[in-house]
Amino acid sequence: MASRARVRAPELVGKGGWLNTGGKDLALADLRGKIVVLDFWTFCCINCLHVLDELRELEEAHRDTLVIIGVHSPKFVHEAEHQAVVDAVARYEVEHPVLDDPELATWKQYAVRAWPTLVVIDPEGYVVAQHAGEGHAHAIATLVAELEAEHEAKGTLRRGDGPYVAPEAVPGALKFPGKAIVLPGGGYLVADSGHHSLVELAADGETVVGRIGSGERGFADGKADEARFSEPQGLALLQDGDTVIVADTVNHALRGVSLATGEVVTLAGTGRQWWQNSATSGPAREVDLSSPWDVAWFDGAVWIAMAGTHQLWTYDPAAQTVQVAAGTTNEGLVDGPPLEAWFAQPSGLAAAADGSRLWIADSETSALRWVEAGTHEIRTAVGTGLFDFGHRDGAAGQALLQHPLGVTVLPDGSVAVADTYNHALRRFDPATDEITTLATDLREPSGAVVVGEDIVVVESARHRLTRMRLPEAAVRVEAAAHRTQRPATEVAPGALTLDVVFTPPAGQKLDETYGPATRLLISSTPPELILAGAGPDTALTRELTLNPELTEGVLHVSAMAASCDADPAIEFPTCHVHQQDWGVPVTITASGTGRLALVLAGMDQ
């Protein structure tokens, strides 16, 4: 067996303590003899949620030798609240121990630079691999099998139950509901995300009238009590008054539900997650999607907030086709022509009553944006980028949100924003270009609907709908502004070598038979931070020239590598795509480094 680099693993430390351990604190010594995978995640991050799903099969297959530890490392202020982490672990059905690390202590010890990052520790307590981003489940599974064989032979592998202790289930009609719509006959249809189903509630917003979906996570069409969903989110009622389009988020699909019969059919998606170089248009049932989070009828089509690819797509019910409508898959905030714009996990959609705009809650940029009818130009009303957020009212140019997930058009043409991580309902008035606060003391609101002179808010983390009168005056709140509290990397002015480290998994190689197997895209905020070296290329090493007149900024790095089976005897080799986007805050100083290494997969030697 080939030798591999090993580094002693630092201890696991987090001020928030441990979850899913029955109240016990864990140390690396408690895990000796087990293969450990540390999953550095934060619950706002769609890529992190994808990795949680990737790890489920690995976790089940190696339950007696492998321990996965989630290290929750917050981006937003709200994510540093312990109860928010408790809620997220329950919401996403995380079935392994989680360390709540609100001050990023363990993140810093392991020199992590991106969400998500996976670190593999062998049974003797040494780090043997690191992977950033998605698509590494196959490589880690191969490594785990190697480590099992190696340490079984050495006598250093300990089989048996791991430290996971399941929390007590909390009963209730709703569990982390996502979005809701008003039904034609009154009452509501709610995406009951935590119960993997849809629930019809009476006009009181509490009484359960019926349920669509078995309540078990899965992907199956059929009758109301047989069909299965996986964390459904967005809902849209089509003009026929019967068909509801459902954004079936974790199934990477659009489902159709008949209100008359309760029958569920799949309209778009294959159940597989979209990856780079996959089709971006075509017959709806043949094209992969990626975490659709909301849907809305606009400009003659169903628009899809495709959170997983940072794009907007459209679905044509008549032609039964899908296609990309806006976004490049790069994560950030860039306005302009639709296919040049950048988004960051668009998660809420609402069309203006006159059809002139499609409003967007662009969650990771803490922004309210819109699509212009006809031209589909992208514009921003509130928000500046990935790292600035807070709760500040006033002129839109300086106002702040914190990870909003929902938008609702109000009767006067203004827009209510479910300002999720501020636990607030905000209002943007296009006539005055100002934002105000309508309500506070909500718990992770994720959507809202208007009923007469009232607004009904989906309080996701309180597992309920909350009805309130639309206030004539805004609520006053104390303004707060924040930036992501990630440690900045000190880099030298002038020349900087940026290396994306990628080692193909065992038994695989970079296969360039049909073209380049790697891709690297680099940009910055502000754009003038990089004087030379920005843009796309295929090499994973790039020489940059940084502006010596600036003192700080953010490097945006997007990398992709495709590896395939290396054995020439395999007639149809299996290939895997590995990809990650980094936002690296940097401080320019004379004593800074001249090389920045970002590990996509492997170890930086």
C-alpha positions in Angstrom: 0.0 0.0 0.0 1.4 3.4 -1.0 2.5 5.6 1.9 0.6 8.7 2.6 1.3 12.0 4.3 0.2 12.1 7.9 -0.2 15.0 10.3 -1.2 14.7 13.9 -4.9 15.8 14.2 -5.5 18.9 16.5 -8.0 18.5 19.3 -11.7 19.2 18.7 -12.7 22.4 20.6 -15.9 24.4 20.4 -17.5 26.8 22.8 -21.0 25.7 21.9 -20.4 22.1 23.0 -21.6 18.8 21.6 -24.8 17.7 20.1 -26.1 14.2 19.3 -23.8 12.6 22.0 -26.3 12.2 24.9 -24.7 15.1 26.7 -21.2 13.7 26.6 -18.2 15.8 25.5 -15.9 14.1 23.0 -12.1 14.2 22.6 -10.0 12.7 19.9 -8.8 10.1 22.4 -12.4 8.8 22.6 -12.3 8.2 18.9 -9.0 6.3 18.7 -9.3 3.1 16.7 -12.0 4.6 14.5 -11.7 6.3 11.1 -13.0 9.8 11.6 -14.3 12.2 9.0 -14.6 15.8 10.1 -17.3 17.7 8.1 -16.7 21.5 8.5 -20.1 22.9 7.6 -22.5 25.8 8.3 -26.2 25.4 7.9 -26.7 28.3 5.4 -24.5 26.7 2.8 -26.2 24.7 0.1 -23.0 22.9 -0.7 -22.7 21.8 2.9 -26.3 20.4 2.7 -25.3 18.5 -0.4 -22.4 17.0 1.4 -24.6 15.9 4.3 -26.7 13.9 1.8 -23.5 12.5 0.1 -22.3 11.3 3.5 -25.5 9.4 4.5 -24.7 6.3 2.4 -21.0 6.3 3.5 -22.1 6.6 7.1 -24.5 3.7 6.9 -22.1 1.4 5.0 -19.3 1.8 7.6 -21.2 2.4 10.8 -19.0 0.1 12.9 -15.6 1.6 11.8 -16.4 5.2 10.8 -17.4 8.2 12.9 -18.5 11.3 11.1 -18.2 14.5 13.2 -19.9 17.6 12.0 -17.9 20.7 13.0 -20.4 23.6 12.8 -18.4 26.7 11.8 -20.7 29.7 11.3 -20.7 32.3 8.6 -23.6 34.5 9.7 -24.1 35.9 13.2 -27.3 33.9 13.6 -25.5 30.7 12.9 -23.3 31.3 16.0 -26.4 31.0 18.2 -26.5 27.6 19.9 -30.2 27.0 19.5 -30.0 27.8 15.8 -27.4 24.9 15.5 -29.7 22.6 17.5 -32.5 23.5 15.1 -30.4 22.9 12.0 -29.2 19.5 13.2 -32.8 18.5 13.7 -34.0 20.2 10.4 -31.5 18.3 8.3 -31.7 15.0 10.1 -28.0 14.9 11.0 -27.3 11.5 12.5 -23.8 11.9 13.8 -22.2 14.0 16.6 -21.9 17.7 15.9 -19.4 20.1 17.6 -20.8 23.6 17.8 -17.7 25.9 17.2 -19.1 29.5 17.1 -15.7 31.1 17.4 -14.1 28.9 14.6 -11.5 27.6 17.0 -11.3 24.1 15.4 -11.7 25.6 11.9 -8.5 27.6 12.5 -6.6 24.7 14.0 -7.3 22.6 10.9 -6.5 25.6 8.6 -9.9 25.3 6.8 -10.6 27.9 4.2 -14.0 26.8 2.7 -17.4 25.5 3.5 -17.7 22.5 3.2 -14.4 20.9 4.0 -13.9 17.2 4.8 -10.9 16.0 6.8 -10.1 12.3 7.2 -8.3 11.1 10.4 -6.9 7.6 10.6 -7.5 5.3 13.6 -4.1 6.4 15.1 -5.2 10.1 15.2 -3.4 11.4 12.1 -4.9 13.5 9.3 -4.4 11.6 6.0 -6.6 13.6 3.6 -8.5 16.8 3.1 -11.2 17.6 0.6 -13.0 20.9 -0.1 -16.4 21.2 -1.8 -18.7 18.5 -3.1 -18.3 15.3 -5.1 -15.7 13.6 -2.9 -17.9 10.8 -1.4 -16.5 8.2 -3.8 -12.9 9.2 -3.0 -13.5 9.1 0.7 -15.3 5.7 0.5 -12.2 4.3 -1.3 -9.9 5.8 1.3 -12.1 4.5 4.2 -11.9 0.9 2.7 -8.1 1.2 2.5 -7.8 2.4 6.0 -10.1 -0.4 7.3 -7.8 -3.0 5.7 -4.6 -1.3 6.8 -5.5 -0.9 10.4 -7.3 -4.2 10.7 -4.0 -5.8 9.7 -2.1 -3.6 12.2 -4.6 -4.2 15.0 -5.3 -0.5 15.4 -8.9 -0.6 14.1 -11.7 -0.7 16.7 -15.1 -2.0 15.6 -18.4 -1.3 17.3 -20.9 1.4 17.9 -19.9 5.0 17.6 -20.7 7.9 19.9 -23.9 9.1 18.2 -27.0 9.3 20.5 -30.3 10.2 18.7 -32.2 13.1 20.3 -35.8 12.8 21.4 -38.3 13.4 18.6 -40.6 16.4 19.1 -44.2 15.8 17.9 -46.2 18.3 16.0 -48.3 18.9 12.8 -45.4 20.8 11.1 -41.7 20.3 11.3 -39.5 23.1 9.9 -42.0 24.1 7.2 -40.6 25.9 4.1 -43.1 27.8 2.0 -46.9 28.1 1.8 -49.6 29.1 -0.7 -53.2 30.2 -0.2 -55.6 27.6 -1.7 -58.4 28.6 -4.1 -61.1 27.4 -1.6 -59.4 29.0 1.4 -56.8 27.5 3.8 -53.2 26.9 3.0 -50.9 24.3 1.4 -47.6 24.1 3.3 -44.4 22.5 2.3 -43.8 20.5 5.5 -40.1 20.1 4.8 -39.1 18.2 8.0 -41.9 15.7 7.5 -41.1 15.3 3.7 -44.6 16.1 2.7 -47.2 18.7 2.0 -49.9 19.6 4.5 -53.3 21.3 3.9 -54.3 23.5 6.7 -57.7 25.1 7.3 -58.2 28.9 7.3 -57.1 29.0 11.0 -53.6 28.0 9.9 -53.6 25.2 12.5 -56.2 22.5 11.8 -54.8 19.8 9.5 -57.2 19.0 6.7 -55.0 16.5 4.8 -51.5 15.5 3.9 -49.8 14.7 0.6 -46.9 12.4 0.9 -46.2 9.4 3.1 -44.0 11.3 5.5 -41.0 9.1 4.7 -38.0 10.6 2.8 -37.9 9.3 -0.7 -38.6 9.9 -4.4 -41.9 8.2 -5.5 -44.9 9.3 -7.5 -48.4 8.1 -6.9 -51.4 8.7 -4.7 -51.3 11.2 -1.8 -50.6 8.6 0.9 -48.0 6.8 -1.3 -45.9 9.5 -2.8 -42.6 10.5 -1.3 -40.7 13.8 -1.2 -37.4 14.9 0.3 -37.4 18.3 2.1 -39.8 20.1 -0.3 -39.6 23.9 -0.1 -41.3 26.1 -2.7 -44.9 25.9 -4.0 -46.6 27.6 -7.0 -50.3 27.2 -8.1 -50.6 27.2 -11.8 -53.4 29.1 -13.7 -55.5 26.0 -14.0 -56.3 26.4 -10.3 -55.5 22.7 -9.7 -51.8 22.0 -10.4 -49.3 22.9 -7.7 -45.6 22.9 -8.7 -43.4 21.7 -5.8 -39.7 22.4 -5.5 -38.6 19.0 -4.2 -35.3 20.3 -3.0 -33.2 17.3 -1.9 -34.6 15.1 -4.7 -33.4 17.8 -7.2 -36.8 17.7 -8.9 -40.0 19.6 -9.6 -43.1 17.6 -8.7 -46.7 18.3 -9.7 -49.6 17.8 -7.4 -53.3 17.8 -8.3 -55.4 19.5 -5.6 -58.4 17.6 -6.8 -57.0 14.1 -6.5 -53.8 14.4 -4.5 -51.9 12.6 -7.2 -48.2 13.4 -7.4 -46.1 13.2 -10.6 -42.5 14.2 -11.4 -42.4 17.1 -13.9 -38.7 17.9 -14.1 -35.4 16.4 -12.9 -33.9 13.0 -12.7 -33.3 12.7 -9.0 -29.6 13.2 -9.7 -27.8 16.5 -8.8 -26.6 18.7 -11.7 -22.8 18.9 -12.2 -20.7 21.0 -14.4 -20.9 20.0 -18.1 -24.4 18.5 -17.5 -27.2 19.6 -19.9 -28.6 23.0 -19.2 -31.7 22.6 -21.3 -33.9 20.0 -22.8 -36.8 17.6 -22.0 -37.6 18.3 -18.4 -37.5 14.7 -17.2 -34.1 14.1 -18.7 -32.2 17.1 -17.3 -30.5 17.1 -13.9 -31.4 19.9 -11.5 -29.7 21.0 -8.3 -31.6 21.9 -5.1 -34.5 23.9 -6.5 -35.7 26.0 -3.5 -38.6 28.0 -4.8 -40.9 28.3 -7.9 -43.1 31.1 -9.3 -45.1 31.8 -12.5 -43.5 34.8 -14.4 -43.3 35.9 -18.0 -45.1 32.8 -19.3 -43.1 30.1 -17.5 -42.4 28.6 -14.1 -39.2 30.2 -12.8 -37.0 28.1 -10.5 -34.7 29.4 -7.8 -31.9 26.8 -8.4 -30.0 27.3 -5.1 -27.6 24.5 -5.8 -26.1 26.1 -8.9 -26.6 29.8 -8.0 -28.9 30.3 -11.0 -32.5 30.8 -12.1 -34.0 28.2 -14.5 -37.4 28.0 -16.2 -39.8 25.2 -16.7 -42.3 25.3 -19.6 -45.4 23.2 -18.6 -46.7 23.1 -22.2 -43.5 22.0 -23.9 -42.3 20.1 -20.8 -38.8 21.5 -21.1 -36.4 23.2 -18.7 -33.5 25.6 -19.4 -31.1 28.0 -17.6 -32.6 31.5 -17.6 -30.0 33.5 -15.6 -26.7 33.0 -13.8 -23.4 31.4 -14.6 -23.0 29.0 -11.6 -20.4 31.4 -10.1 -21.4 32.5 -6.6 -21.6 36.2 -5.9 -23.5 39.4 -6.7 -23.2 40.7 -10.3 -26.1 42.4 -12.1 -26.6 42.8 -15.8 -27.7 40.5 -18.7 -29.2 37.3 -17.4 -26.6 34.9 -18.6 -23.8 37.1 -17.2 -25.3 37.7 -13.7 -24.1 36.0 -10.6 -26.3 34.8 -7.7 -25.7 33.1 -4.4 -28.3 30.5 -3.4 -31.4 32.2 -4.7 -34.1 30.9 -2.3 -37.3 32.9 -2.7 -39.3 34.1 -5.7 -42.4 36.3 -6.1 -43.8 37.9 -9.2 -45.2 41.5 -9.1 -48.9 41.7 -9.6 -48.5 43.6 -12.9 -45.9 41.0 -14.1 -43.2 43.7 -14.4 -40.7 42.1 -12.1 -39.8 38.8 -10.5 -38.4 39.5 -7.0 -35.6 37.2 -5.7 -34.4 36.5 -2.2 -30.7 35.9 -2.9 -29.8 34.4 0.4 -26.0 34.1 0.6 -25.5 37.7 -0.6 -28.2 38.8 1.9 -29.8 40.6 -1.0 -33.2 41.5 -2.6 -32.9 41.4 -6.3 -35.2 41.3 -9.3 -35.6 40.1 -12.9 -37.0 42.6 -15.4 -39.8 41.3 -17.5 -39.0 41.0 -21.2 -35.3 41.6 -21.1 -34.7 39.5 -18.0 -32.0 41.9 -16.9 -30.9 41.3 -13.3 -30.9 44.2 -10.8 -30.3 44.5 -7.1 -32.4 46.5 -4.7 -30.7 45.7 -1.4 -27.4 44.0 -0.7 -23.7 44.3 -1.6 -22.2 40.8 -1.7 -21.3 37.6 0.1 -19.7 39.0 3.3 -21.8 42.0 4.4 -25.0 41.5 6.3 -27.0 42.9 9.3 -30.2 44.5 10.2 -30.3 48.1 9.1 -33.3 50.1 7.7 -33.3 53.2 5.6 -32.1 53.9 2.1 -31.7 50.7 0.1 -28.1 51.5 -0.8 -27.0 51.2 2.8 -29.7 48.8 4.2 -28.8 45.3 5.4 -30.5 41.9 5.5 -29.2 38.6 6.9 -29.7 35.5 4.7 -33.3 36.1 3.5 -35.2 33.0 2.2 -38.6 34.4 1.1 -40.2 37.3 -0.7 -43.9 38.3 -0.9 -45.5 41.0 -3.0 -47.8 43.2 -0.9 -51.1 44.8 -2.1 -49.4 48.2 -2.6 -46.7 46.8 -4.8 -44.0 46.8 -2.2 -42.2 43.6 -1.2 -42.1 41.8 2.2 -38.9 40.0 2.8 -38.6 37.0 5.1 -35.3 38.2 6.7 -34.6 34.7 8.0 -31.5 35.1 10.1 -32.7 38.4 11.6 -35.9 36.7 12.7 -37.8 39.6 11.0 -40.2 40.6 8.3 -38.9 43.5 6.3 -40.5 45.7 3.6 -38.9 47.2 0.5 -40.8 50.1 -1.2 -39.7 50.6 -4.8 -41.4 54.0 -4.8 -39.1 55.4 -2.1 -36.2 53.0 -2.5 -36.2 52.4 1.3 -36.5 49.4 3.5 -38.3 49.2 6.9 -39.0 46.5 9.4 -42.6 45.2 9.7 -42.2 42.7 12.5 -39.5 41.1 14.7 -39.4 38.2 17.1 -40.2 35.7 14.4 -38.1 32.5 14.4 -36.4 31.9 11.1 -39.2 33.0 8.8 -38.9 31.4 5.4 -41.9 32.7 3.5 -45.2 34.5 3.8 -48.6 34.9 2.0 -51.1 37.8 2.0 -54.7 37.1 3.2 -56.9 40.2 3.0 -55.3 42.8 5.2 -53.2 40.3 7.0 -49.9 38.5 6.3 -49.3 34.9 7.3 -45.7 34.2 8.0 -44.1 30.7 7.9 -42.1 30.6 11.1 -39.9 27.6 10.2 -38.0 27.2 13.4 -41.2 27.5 15.5 -43.0 25.0 13.3 -46.0 27.1 12.6 -47.8 29.7 10.6 -48.2 33.1 12.3 -50.9 35.6 11.2 -50.5 39.3 11.8 -52.1 42.5 10.6 -50.0 44.4 8.0 -48.8 47.4 10.0 -49.2 50.9 8.6 -46.0 52.0 10.4 -42.8 50.1 10.5 -41.3 48.7 13.6 -38.2 50.5 14.8 -35.1 48.4 15.5 -31.6 49.2 16.5 -29.4 49.0 13.4 -26.6 46.4 13.2 -24.0 45.7 10.6 -21.8 42.6 10.4 -19.1 41.1 8.2 -18.3 37.4 8.1 -15.9 36.7 10.9 -13.5 34.5 9.1 -9.8 35.0 9.6 -8.2 36.9 6.7 -5.1 35.5 5.1 -2.1 37.8 5.0 -0.6 38.0 1.5 2.2 40.0 0.1 1.5 42.8 -2.5 2.5 42.1 -6.1 3.1 38.5 -7.1 1.0 35.8 -5.5 1.1 32.1 -6.6 -2.3 30.5 -6.2 -2.2 26.7 -6.1 -5.3 24.6 -6.1 -4.1 21.2 -4.7 -5.8 18.2 -6.3 -4.7 14.6 -6.0 -7.0 12.1 -7.8 -8.5 9.4 -5.6 -6.8 6.0 -5.5 -7.3 4.2 -8.8 -8.2 7.3 -10.7 -6.4 9.8 -12.9 -7.0 13.1 -14.6 -8.4 12.0 -18.0 -7.9 14.6 -20.7 -8.9 12.3 -23.6 -11.8 14.6 -24.5 -10.4 17.9 -23.3 -9.1 19.6 -20.2 -10.0 17.8 -17.0 -9.6 20.9 -14.7 -10.9 24.4 -14.6 -10.0 27.4 -12.5 -11.9 30.8 -12.4 -10.5 33.6 -10.3 -12.0 37.1 -9.6 -12.0 39.5 -6.7 -13.9 42.0 -4.6 -13.1 44.8 -5.3 -12.2 43.9 -9.0 -9.2 46.2 -8.9 -7.6 43.9 -6.2 -6.2 41.7 -9.0 -4.1 43.6 -11.5 -3.2 40.5 -13.5 -4.2 36.9 -13.6 -8.0 37.0 -13.1 -10.4 35.1 -15.3 -10.8 31.5 -16.5 -8.1 28.9 -17.4 -7.6 25.2 -17.2 -4.4 25.0 -15.1 -4.9 24.7 -11.3 -1.9 27.0 -10.6 -2.1 30.7 -11.4 0.3 33.6 -11.0 -1.6 36.7 -9.8 -0.5 40.3 -9.4 -2.2 42.0 -6.4 -2.7 45.7 -6.2 -0.2 47.2 -3.7 -2.4 50.2 -3.2 -5.2 48.2 -1.5 -5.0 46.8 2.0 -7.8 44.1 1.9 -10.3 42.3 -0.3 -11.7 38.9 -1.2 -10.4 36.5 -3.7 -13.1 34.4 -5.4 -11.8 31.1 -6.6 -13.8 28.4 -8.4 -12.1 25.1 -9.2 -13.3 21.9 -10.9 -11.4 18.7 -11.6 -12.7 15.5 -13.2 -11.0 12.2 -12.4 -11.7 8.8 -14.1 -10.7 5.2 -13.5 -7.1 4.7 -14.4 -7.1 1.0 -15.3 -6.9 0.7 -19.1 -8.6 -2.6 -18.9 -11.9 -0.9 -17.8 -13.9 -0.4 -21.0 -16.2 2.2 -19.6 -14.4 4.1 -16.9 -16.3 5.8 -14.2 -15.6 9.5 -13.8 -16.2 11.8 -10.8 -16.4 15.6 -10.7 -14.9 17.5 -7.8 -15.6 21.2 -7.4 -15.5 24.0 -4.9 -15.9 27.8 -4.7 -13.8 29.7 -2.2 -14.2 33.2 -1.0 -10.9 34.0 0.7 -10.6 37.3 2.6 -7.1 38.6 2.3 -5.1 41.4 4.0 -2.2 42.8 2.0 0.9 43.3 4.0 4.6 43.3 3.3 5.1 40.3 5.6 2.4 38.3 3.9 2.8 35.0 2.1 3.6 34.8 -1.6 1.8 31.5 -2.1 -1.8 30.7 -1.3 -2.7 27.0 -1.4 -6.4 25.8 -1.5 -6.9 22.1 -1.1 -9.6 20.7 -3.4 -8.5 17.1 -2.6 -5.4 15.5 -1.1 -2.8 17.1 1.2 -0.7 20.2 0.5 2.9 19.0 0.7 
